[in-house]
Amino acid sequence: MIDYTERIPNNVDLGRDRVLQRALEHWQPGYLNWWYETGPRDTSALEVYLRTATSVEPDGWAQFGYVRMPEYRWGIFLQPRDEIRAINFGVRKGQPAWQEVPGELRSALRRIIVTQGDTEPASVEQQKMLGMSSPSLYDLRNIFQVNVEEGRHLWAMVYLLHRYFGRDGREEAEALLERRSGDADNPRILGAFNEPTPDWLAFFMFTFFTDRDGKFQLCALAESGFDPLARTCRFMLTEEAHHMFVGETGVGRIIQRTCEVMKEDKIDDPSDVRAMGVIDLQTIQRYLNFHYSVTLDLYGSDVSSNAANYYTSGLKGRYEETKIGDDHLLSDAEYPVSEVIGNKIVSKNVPALTALNERLRDDYIHEIEAGLRRWNRIIESAGIPFRLDLPHKGFHRQIGNFAGHYISPQGEVLSQEAWKKREFEWLASPQDHAYVQSLMSGPVVEPGKFANWIAPPRRGINNQPLNFQYVRFN
């Protein structure tokens, strides 16, 4: 028998639920097999300075210490229950939040949980090889922290499937361990989670752009009328913040190092910059264009009846729902969406209920713009006349109103031929990828040392010095 207090710290009274115990006893070996097969490569014996959540209290959710990752205590935590919590939107607004799954919403709610759950193991699979080329022990520790927390978020969704959805939930939980990122026959559900992450610039872009999508999706689900899902997502958000921090500061440190070299050597031509062993700003822009556009597709179609139904029924709210000053019903409200008509992009108003995906995408873009300004301040402070830009939201889109159209970063509607001629001005070419990967031929494992292409961070993890032994090799 599994000692649930020791092996799986939780605040859901797991030790007293015999049915759930048996379900998770069956699922856990499959999870560990998945971890050994698709988790970080050749890491089972490493001791990593990790943060482990052991409770939801301030002194319990972030305990630091050395852990071998297969022995990490993946816990199940929900934010403490508010006994008087009510649904804040939709036709059930004002009614008590549900503690069990309403029968008529069972299928839709299971679909939401499975889709969210599928993203968690996918990102671990995408990143499994990156430890072999880490630029420092600090960064190696950070990617491992992201990996184990994505694993814990999978446990969080699997708990909901097992606890509330019976046999269907157990089957879905098994399927989460069977799909594989990028697999031709059994891929992950969402497209961005089937893209390769072959280098650290891609990893930092992914954690900045795609993990931030995770934040906004979790915020919307944290408004759910299904209280166990809402409480689960609120706790997950405490960990998601670190993932976005890794991405934003990682890209910022690459930019900083590039600017230092450009300033010291008085160079600005990309070829000259590459000759110094750092990543030119133009290549960073092309990586940005790709990860931003792929992440925008994760929000779904601009106009969506499913999104309207989720909102009306109380399953999924808007970002910061309770702070929005409207009736939270949206019966007569409108929201602008863009579409291509002829050779122009035009805006039109549609019912706000059907434009909820687009509103969430716009909320996301607003926060991304703030991060971009912080990166640009690094470049500006170095006195370099270059600025990173977000491409138009229609650029390189595969889902929604822009799918099937060829939009330049500046928002011009182009022919397929014209777009193809300039594709590698805007997106990283095979040569770009080969160059970036050439910088990452082996891991930097000496404490306090960093690869030439990235600057050190301002401070260490948990107030540790930069030369701390974040990973122990046995």
N, C-alpha and C positions, 0 to 999 in steps of 0.2 A: 504494500500500500504506500502511496505517496504521502509524505508528511506535508500537508498543504501549508501549514504555518511556516515551515522552513523552506520548502522548495518553491512554493508559489505564494509569496506574500500577497495579501488581498484584504479588502474590506467589504466583501460580499458574502461573508459567512460560508465560505467554500467548504470548510471541513465538516459542516453539518448537512450538506446537500448530497446524499448518497448517489442519486441519479446523475448529478452533474460530475461528481467525483469519478464515477465509472466512465462517463463520456470523455472526460479529459485524460484519464489514465490511458484510454485507448488512443487519444489524439496525440499526446505528448511524444511517444516514440517516433511517430511519423514526422512531427515537427523537428525533432533532433536529427533525424535522417535527412530531412530537407536542409537543415542548417549545415550539416557536415558535407552535403553534396553541393550546395549552391551558395553557402555563406562565404565569408572572407577566406581566400585561398591560403592554405598552409599556416593556420594560426592557432590550432587547437592547444598547443603547448605554451603559447605566449601568455604572460601576465600583463594585463592592461589596467592602467589607472582609470577606472570607470566610475561613473555616477550610477548608483542603483536606487530605484524607488522602493522603499519598504513600507511606506504608509503615505497618506495624503497630508499629514501634518507637516508644517514647515521644517521640522527637524528630521523628517522621515523620507521625504520624497527625493532628497538629493544627498545620499551618503556616498562618499568617495573612498575607494580602496582598490587594491590590486585583485583582479579577477581573471581567471581563464574563461574566455567567452562561452564555451559550451556549458560552463557551470554558472553562468549569469542567472540570477533569480528573476525570471520574467514574471512580473506580478500582474494582478488584475485589480484595477482601482477605478472607482467612480467618485466624483466629487460628492461630498455628503448631501443627503437628500433634504430638500426644502419641503416640509410637510404641506405647505399651503401653495406650492407653485401651481400656476395656472398656465394654460396655453395662451400665447400672446398675439396670435394672428389667425386668419382664416375663419371659416364658418363656425369653428368651435372655440373661437376666442372667448376667454373668460371661464371656460370649463376647466375642471381640475386636470392636470397632466396625467397621462395614462401610466400606470405601473405595469400593465400587461398589454399585449399587442391586440388592438381592435381587429376582430376577425375580418372585416371588409378591407382592411389595410395591410393584411398580412403579407401578401405577395409583393406589394410596392415597397414595404419597409424592409423585407428581406433583400430585395434587389439593391436598395440603397446601402445596406450594411455590407453586402457581398462586394459591391463595387468599391467602397471605401477600403474594405479589408484587403482586396486584391492588390491595391497599390503598395501596401506595406512590404510584403515579401518581394515584390517586383523590384523595388529600388535596391534591396540587398543583392539580388541577383545581378542587377546592372553593374554594381560596384565591386564585385567579388575579386577582381584582379588588381585593383588599384593599390592595395597594400604593398604589392611587389615593386612599386615605383614611387613611394611616398617621399615628399621633399623634406621631411623632418619627422622626428618622433612625436612632436606636438601635433602635426597633421595626421600622422598615423593613428594616434590615439583618438583624434576627433572623428575620423571616418569610422573607427570601430564603435565609438559612442553612438553615432548615427545609426549604424547597423543594428546594434542590440536594441535601441529604442524603436526602430522600425519593427523589429521582431516583437517587442512588447505591445506595440499598437496592433499587430496581427492578433496576439492573444486577446486584446481587448475586444476586437470584433468577433473572434471565435467564441469568446464567453457569451456574447449576446446571442449568437446563432445557437449555441448549445442550450443555453438557459431558456430561451423564449420560442424556439422554432422546431423543437422536436426532431423527428427523423429528417425532415427537409433541411433543418439547420445543420445536423451532423453531416449530411451528404455535402452540403455547401462547404463546410469546414474542411472536409477531406479534399474537395476540389481546389481549395486555396493552396494546398500543398502540391497539387499535381500540375497546375499551369506553370509555364516557365516564360520569363521575359525573352522576347524575340523568337520563341519557338514557332516554326512554320505551321505545325499541326495543332498546338495547344497553347497559344500565346496568352499574355495577360490581357485583361479586358480593355484597357484604355491605351491608345496609340503611343502616347509619350513614354509609357512604361515598357515599351518594346524596343525603344531606341537604345543603341549601345552607348556606354559611358566609358570611352577608351583611355581617357587621360584626365589629369587633375583639373585642367581648366574646364573641361566638360563637367566634372563632378561639382566644382564650385558653382558653375552656372546652373546646374540642376538643383543644387540645394538652395540657391538664391531664388530662381524662378519657379521651379516645380514644387519644391517644398512650401513655397509661399502660396501656391494654389492650394496645397493641403491645408494651410492655415485657414484660408477663406472658406473652403468646403467644410472644415470642422466647425468654424464659427457659425455657418448656416445650420449645420446639424445640431449644434449646441442649443439652438432655439427650438428643437423638435418637441412636439407634444408628447412623444414617447420618452418618458423621463429617464429610463436607464441609458438610452442612447445619448441624450443631452448631457447627462452627468459624466458619461464616459468620455465624450468629446472634449468637455471642459478640462478634464485632467490631462488628456493627450496634448492639449494646447500648451501646457506648461513645458513639455519636452520639445514640442515643435519649434519653439523659439530658438533653441540652441542650434537646430539644423539650419535655420535661416541665417543665424549669426555666422556659422561656419562658411556658408556660401558668400555672404556679403563681404566679410572680412577677407576671405580667400581670394576673391576676385580683386578686392582693393589692394591686397598685398602684392599681387602680380602686377597690377597697374603701377603701384609705388616703385617696385623694383625696376620696371621698364623705364619709368620716368627718371629715376636716379641715373641709370646708364645713359639715357639720351642726353641728360643735362651734363653729366661729367665728361662725356666724350663729344659733346656738341654735334650730335647726329640726329637726323629725323627720317632719313630714307629707310623704309621697312627692311630692305636687304642689309643695310649697315647695322640696323638694330638686331636683326637675327644673327649676324656675324658675331655679336657680342654675347650670344647665348641666352637672350631673353625673348619674350613674346611681344611682337610689335603690336601697337594699338589697333591697327587695321584688322589684324587677325582676331583680336579680342572683340572688336565690333561685329565681325562675321559670326563668331560663336554666339554672341549676344542675340543677334538677329534670329538665329536658329532656335535657341532655347526659349526665347520669348514667344515666338510664333507657335511653336509646338505646344507650349503651355497654354496659350490662349484657346487652343482647340479643346482643352480639357473641360472648359465650361459648357461645351455643347452648343446646340443650335441657338441662334439669336432669338428665334421665336419658337417656343416649346410648349406644347400642351401638357407634357409630363410635368414640367416645372410648375405650371399653373395648378395642376391637380395636387402635386405635393404640397404646395403652399395652401391652397384652399382647404385641404383635409387636415392641415396642421403637422405634416411630416417634416418639412424643411422650410426654415424661414430665410430671411435676408441677413446680410452681414449687419451686426449691431441692430437687430430688429427693434428692440425697445427704445433705441435712441432716435428712431425715425419719427418725425412729426406728422403722421397721417393716420387714417382710420384703421390700418393694418388689415383691411379687407380687399382694397384695390378694385372694388366693383366697377368704378367709373374712371379710374386713373389711366394715364397713358405714359409711355416711355419711348424715347427715340431709339431707333435702330438704323443701321446703314445697310444699303444694298447696292448692287451694281446694275445700272440701267444704261444700256448702250455702252458708251466708253466713259461713263462718269459714275462716281460714287455719290449717292444721294441719301439723305436722311429722311425718315418718315416716322410718324408716331403710330404706335400700335398699343393695344391694351397692355397695361403694365403687368398684368397677371401672366401673360404669355412671354414677356420680355425679362423675366427674372434672371435667366442665365446671363443676359447681356448686362443687366445691372450689376450682378456679382462680378462679371468680367471688368466692368468699368471701375468698381471699387478696388479691384486688384491692380488695375493699371495705375490708378492714383497713387497707391503705395509703392509700386515699382518705380514710378517717376521720382519719388523721394530718394530711393536708394541710388538711382542713377545720378542724381544731383550730388550725392556724397562721393561717388566715384569721380565725377568730373571735378570736384574741388581738389582732389589729389593731383589731377593733371594740371589744373589751373595754378595751384600753389607751386608747381615746378616750372611755371612760365612757358608751358608748351602749348602752341596754338592748335589744339585738337580737342574735340569734344565727342563723347559717345552719345548716340541718339537711339531712341526707341523707334523702330520702323512703324509704319502705319499698321493699324490693327488688322487690315486686310491682307498684309504681306504674308505669303507662304502658308495660307490657311487651307486646311483640308476638310473642315467641318463648318456648316452654317452658310450664311448668305454669300460668303466670299469663296466657298469651295468651287473649284472649276474655273476660277478667274486668275489672272496673272497681274498682281498688284505690286508695284515697285515700293521700296521703303518710303518714298515720298508720297505715296498714295495715287500714283498714276495707273490707269488701267492700260495694260499692254497686251499685245498679241503674244501667243506662246513663243513664237520665233524671237521676238524682241526680248522677252524675259530670259529665254535660254542663253542668248548672247551675253547677258550680263549677270547670269546666275552666280558665278564665282567672284564677282565683285561684292556680292551681298551675303553669300553663304560660304562657309569654309570649304575649300576644295580638298581633294585627296592629298595634294601637296602640302596644304596648310596642316591637315591632320598629321601627316607624316612628320613634318617639322616639329610640331608640338610634342608628339610622342617621342621624337628623337632626344628631347631634353630630359626624358624620364626613363632612362635606361636602367636605373637601379635605385633602390631605396637609400636614403640618407638616414643612418641609424646612430650616429654619434650625438649624444645629448648636447643641445645648444647649437648644433650646426644646421644650416638650411641650404637647400639647393640654390644655385646661382640665380634662377629665374623667379624667385619669390622672396619678398622681404620678410623678416621675422615679425611676429605679432607684437602688439604693444605690451601685452602681459600674458602670463601663463594661465593654466586652468586651476581654479580653486586656490588662487593666490600662490601657486607654486612658481618657482623661477623658470625661465626659458630653458635652462640646462638641466631641468628635472628629468629623471629616467621615467618618461611616461609609459614606455613599454619595456618589459624585461624579457630578454631572450635567454632561453635555457639551453 
